[in-house]
């Protein structure tokens, strides 16, 4: 599932290439996080699983701008903490496209954790 995002500052919508660059950047951030996401063996051994939805902002340098928020809990506090920690650890993120005009961009993203079978 691709990251849903909304700019903190408005992005011009008069040109499709800029929109495509922004969509590509959102997908790049999502892939960046997924490649760094892990599911610790101790949580898997306990059978913990669920989806945590996090919200965060990235600045023009690809760094987190403000706290990572849990907007939908998994119901498992350990998974919620893990999701927050993994977003924080993934920073800095790739830099946004040079065509971006925003200062901060907001992302809302589900992270699913489940044991591998």
N, C-alpha and C positions, 0 to 999 in steps of 0.2 A: 504494500500500500504506500503510495507516495505521500510525502509530507504535505499537509495543508498549511498554507502560510498566508499571511496578510502583512503588507508593509506597515511599519510604524509611521512612515511618511508616505505620501501618495506617490505612486509610480505612474508616469505618463502612459496612457493607453492609446495614443495616437499612432503607434507603429507596432506591427506584429513582431518584428525582430526583437524589440526590447522585451515584449511579453514572453517570447520563446526563450530568451536568455534568462529571464527571471524564473520561468518554469524549470529550465534546465538546472539552474542553481538550486532550487528547492529539491529537486531529485538528487543532486550531488550531495547536499547536506544529509538527506535521508540515507543514502548509500554510505556516507562517511560514518554515520552513527551505527548503522547496521553492521559494518565491518569491525567496529570496535566493541560492539555489544557482546557480553558473555553471560553465561548462565552458570554460576558457581556450583560445583559438585555438592556442596553442603545443602544448598537450597533444593537441588534436584533430588538428593537423597531423602529429603523431607517431603517430597512430592508437591512442593509449592509450584503453582503455575497461575498465570493470569496475564491480563493486559493492563498496562498503566498508560494513561494519556498524559503527556507532559507538555508544558508550554514554556517557551524561552525566546529570548531575543539575541540576535547576532549583530554586531556592529560592522562598520566598513572594513575593519581589519580582520574580520573572521573570529572575533573573540565574543564570549558571552557578555551580554550587557544586562546585568541584573540577575536576580535569582531564577532558578529553574523551579517551576510550579507544577504540582500535581493537579490536573484539572479533572481527572477521573481515576479513582483509585482501583487497584486490582482486588482490593479486599484483603490483601496480605501486606502488612506494613514492611516486611523485609523486602518484598519486590518493589514497593514504592520507593524505598530508600535506595535500592540498587539502581533503579531507573534514573533517579536524580543524580546519583554519583556518576553513572556512566555518561550522562550528558555533560556534566561538569568536566569529566576526564577527557572527553572527546574534543574539548576546546584547546587550542584554536582550530576552527573549522577552515575550510578553503575560503580564500577571499572571494567576494562577490564579483560579478562581471564589471568591467570598467564602465559600462553603459548604465549601471544602476545609479539612481539619484537619491536613494534613501539613506538615512543615517543609521537606522536600526530596522531590522526586519524581524517580525514575529513569526514563530513557528508553533504549530500544535501538532503533535505527533504521537501515535500509539506505539508502544513498545510491548511486544508479546514475548513472554517467557514460558517455556514448557520443556519438560524433559524430552530428550531425543529418544525415539523408539527404534 
